[in-house]
Amino acid sequence: MAYQAWNPPPPSMDVETAHTSSLQSLDEKRTSLSSGQPVLKLAPPAPQVDGGKRAWCTLVGGILITTVTFGYSNSFGVYQDIYTRSHAASASSVSWIGSTQLFFLFAVGLPAGKLMDMGYMRYTNIIGTIIYVFSLFMVSLAHTDTYYQVYLAQGLGLGIGAGILYIPALGVQAHHWKRHRGFAMGVVVTGSSMGGIFFPIMLNQLFKSSKVGFEWGVRASAFLVLGILVIANLLISDNPSAKDDSEKPSLKNILTDVPYLLASFGLFAISLGIFFPYFYLQLYAILHGVDPNIAFYTLAIMNGAALPGRIFPGLLADRFGPFTVIVPVTLLNVVFMFALFGDNSVGSTIAFAILYGISSGAFLTLCAPCATTLARHPNEVGVRLGFGFCLSGFAALIGAPIDGALLGHTFPWARPIIFSGVCMFVGLVSLATVRQMLVRQRGTNHV
């Protein structure tokens, strides 16, 4: 059976078609009244896509949400460094905090995405904002050497709050954009890079300041996050097609969609390894003799380099298809991961941060368009995104702690590098297989 991607009606026909349809409907109404036959109700106009005030405001609101959720999570390397060196726990145990945060950021996307499909995103955004900001203030009250305090506040609290916000902010873009859907989603995910640039620099500078320190440094970031989320809640619009009477998605059909399941497995395998540098690059650089004043900026450099990696692959995906682009992008991630073996100086560390930032940013951007292009109906976009990211959340939950366990107390870096590279290679094979299946089913290379 052929799998056909959902595509909204062309925006160029909206005005003319609506005008013609209205005239025809009025004629039918007069005829029905004169003949005594029942009158059919006029269908509501289709929501505008690929532009308009609502679409652009939703795009900006999505950027702001990803900036303070996924973007803030990308700065966990700063916390990893502080918690490890304050002896709160071993490197592996500390990484459970960040991996738990990532897990809930992705896993909570399943119910949050479903609620977005049903048209309740405004309510979930308010709830997510309250939980996220409250948890961030709780992090400021936690002691850096008391493991359970930072785990509950940062791992559980921040993760759940971010998960309620992140997937709906990304998935709702598919309801406002058609021809430029990949580009729009890529632009929204740039927020994670912008947050990954700004927050590590901000937190490092505040934490090492004798006048600010850890507590007020976290609180300063919490007040900033609160202001950004308030603006985002005012800008973003709900799913415009949630209230129609069209066919609702079948979970059974989604769970028996072989290309979708194989793609979700590929995302799971890649997520086991792709976040390793985001957790450990700052610590890796310091332990390899890089000046801490330079090592503190490695996460910001990596996330800054991800900005072009988040925008341009989306443009290519709109032209050639998301699966056609994500396969070579994943291959680059595998190559750069193994290239980390040669990273032993300031120059090589910065070079790795730039190259890996571009390639990993491109992959994380293309995941959503890949899931969206497999959707058969607009109202199953949130469910497909939520289920796929939920699986990757389990991978993120165990990936970093496995890396930490492989490092142990002697830090043999070859072990986690090999583990991460092999996992991503397995995911690469899965995605390449899905692309070939779609090419045969749809009869085109643009998939």
PyMOL commands that set and color helices and strands:
alter all, ss='L'
color gray80, all
select helices_A, chain A and resi 11-35+53-68+70-73+76-85+91-107+109-118+121-141+147-175+181-207+213-235+251-255+258-274+276-287+292-295+298-320+322-342+346-373+378-407+414-442
alter helices_A, ss='H'
color red, helices_A
deselect
rebuild
show_as cartoon
